[in-house]
Amino acid sequence: MKKSLTDISVLVVDDDISVLRLLKRILELEGIRVLTATGGEVALGVFEQETPDLVLLDIMMPDMDGYVVCRRIREFSQVPIIMVTAKSQDDEKVEGLNCGADDYLTKPFSAQELVARVKAVLRRTSLWDEYLEPGFYLHDLEIDFIRRMVRVRNREVNLTATEFRLLSYLARNAGRVVTTQQLLERVWGDEYSGENHILQVNIARIRQKLGDRAGSSRYIITRPGIGYVMAIQKDRR
């Protein structure tokens, strides 16, 4: 069952107390329960005790930066993570995504942008729509839509919610080229139009986890300048 905003808890992590209070206030006005932490070690402790539905994670912190915290969380949880940074360089964004983050926010940002991003991430990482087919099979890849599970050579692959949603959408459209714009709109939302690098990083991360290679892909094939296509599936076993 999908949760309403009033059932959601968000862990906000920032070493700047004034920023922490502001973010807490903005989210609480939306009815969201907010947990706070002023550093990485504290955040990991709060996360373990409270199991929040989403983490809003600052990158630049003195005791443990957000990249390390993100990697530590990803060792045992696929909860959605939004990285917050004061830097706007693409390499900062890509590093955050490579750590396992689902999205990023660049300071300064408005209250409206913060709320929109939180809602977008929660929307796309909530329970997936009902499937007409229970699974997808291709070579040694198996996607179980009902159990939200992916296996390669009978080994379970640990995907984030966003990665699973992206892979599933490609699988549901197997044999059909899906444009970059279509993927951004369907998986992330209309507000992510033009943010091609967030798609590229997630595709690369999925390929790495599947043991796939861009140059000789068995699963996700790149159509340069257009988008991606999932190879045709075999008959179900």
N, C-alpha and C positions, 0 to 999 in steps of 0.2 A: 504494500500500500504506500502510495506517495504521501510525503509529509507536507503540511502547510508551513508557512514561514514561522508561525508561532510554535511549531514543534521542533524547529531547527536550532542547533547550537553551533556557534562559530567561535573558534579559538583565534584571538588576535594577538600577534606577537610583535612587539616593538620596544626598543629600549628607551624611546622618548616618551615619557609619561604623558605629556600634553597631547601628543599624537594618539597615544593609546586611548586616552579619555575621549578624544574627538571621534575616533572610529567607533568606539563602544557606543557613544551617544547616537551616532548616525544609524547604526544597525539596530539598536534598541527601539528607535522610533519606527522601525519596520516590523516590530514585534519579535525580533530575533533574540534568543538568549545568547549573551556574549560572555565568553571566558577570556581572561587576559593573562599574559605572561610578559615579563620585561627582559627575558633573555632566553637563549636556546636551551640550556639545561632545564630551566624552570618549565619551559614550553613542553619539553618531552615528558616531564613528570605530570603536568596537567593533562596532556593528551592521553597518557596511559590510564589515568584515573577517571577521566570524563568522557573519553571517546567522542569527540565532537564530530559534527557532520561536515565541517569544512574548516580549513586553516588559512588565515590571512597572515602571511609570513614576511616580515621585513628581511631584507638581505643583509644590510650593513648593521651588525651588532657586535659588540666588543668581545663577548665571551665565546660565542660560537655563531658563525655567520649562517644566513638562511639556507645556503646551499647544503651545508653539513646537516642542518636540522631536517631539511627535505629528504636527503638521502637516508637519514636515520629512520624517519617515519616510513619511508618506502620499504624498509627492511621487513616491516610487519603489517603495513596497512596501505590500502589504496584509496583512502579518504581524499576528496578533492583538495588541492592546495593552490592558492593564488599567491605568487611571489610579488612583493612590493619593493620597488627600488627607486632611488632618486636619480638613477642614471638612465639615459634613454638610448644608449648604444645597443645595436642589435645583438652583439656578442653577449651582453649581459642577459638579454631576454632568452637567447638560445641556450646559454648555460643553465638558466633556471629550468627551462623545459627539459633539457637533457638530464637534469637531476630527478625528474619525475613530476614536476609541477604541471598543473592543468592550464594555468593562465598566469598573466602578470598584469600589474598596474604600475604605471610610472608616475612618480610624484613630480609636480603637484597634480592632484586630481580632484574633481568635484564630488560632492556627496551623491549626486545623481549617477555619476560614472561608477562610483564604488558599489552602490546598490544594484545597478544594472549588471555589473560584472558578477557579483555574488549570485544574483538571481539566474544569470545565464549559465554559470557553472553548475549550480544546483539543478537547474532544469535539464541540462544535458547529461548529468551524471545520476539522475534519478532512475527509477525502474524503467527499463526499455519497453517500448510498445509491444503488444502481443504479436507473435510471429505466426505466419501461416505454416511455415516449415519449422520443425524443431531443431534442425541442425544443417550444417554445411560441411561437405567433405571435398577435399582436393589433395591428391597425392597423399602425403602423410599428415596433412593438416585437418583438424576437426574443430568446428565451432559449435558448441552447444548453446543455442540461444536461450533456452529455458533456464538452464543452470548458470548461464553467463560464464562459461568455461571454455578455454582454448587449449588444445593439445597438439603437439607436434611429435610424431613418432612415439605416441602414448605417454609423452612427458608433458605435464601441465605447464603452461606458459602464464606467467604472472603479468597481466596487463592492467593498467590503470583504467578507470571507468571511461575516460575519454578515448583511450586507445581501443578499448573494446567496442565502443560505439562507432568509431571510425572504421575499424576492421569489419564489423558487422554490416555497416551500410554498404561497403564495397562488396561484401559477400552476397548481400541481398540483390545486388545489381551485377552479379558475375557475368562476364562476357560483354558488358556494356561500359563504354568509356564515360566516366563521371568527371565533369570539369572541376577545376580547382575551386571556382566560385560556388558550384553546387555543393561541394563537400564542406566548404566553410559555412555556408548558409544552413545546411542540413545538420551538421554535427555541432557547430559552434553557435550559429545564429546570425541574423542579418547584420548585426552591429560589427561583425568580424570581416566584413567585405574588404578585400584587398590585403589582408594580413597573411600573405602566402607563406611566410616563413614559419608560422605556427603549425601550418599543415605539413610543410616539408620536414620539420623536426619530428613531428609525431609519426609520419610515414617512416622516416629513417629509424626511429626507435622501435617501431613495430617490426620492421624488417630484421633488425638486429636480434630482437627477442625470438623471432621465428627462425633465425639462422638463414635468412634470405639475403640475397645480394642484389643491389640495384642493377648492376650490369648484366646479370644472368638470373633474373628473378623467376622463381617458380610460382609465386603467388600474386604479388602486387606488381603490375607492369606499368612503367611510366610512359606516358604519351607526351613527349616534350612540347611545351607551349600550350597544352590542352588540359591534361589532368592525369587520372590513373584508371586502371581497369584491373579487376580481379580475374584471373584466368578462369576458364570455364570449369565448373565443378563436375566431378564424376557422379555417376548414379550413387544414391545412398546405399551404404553397405548393410 
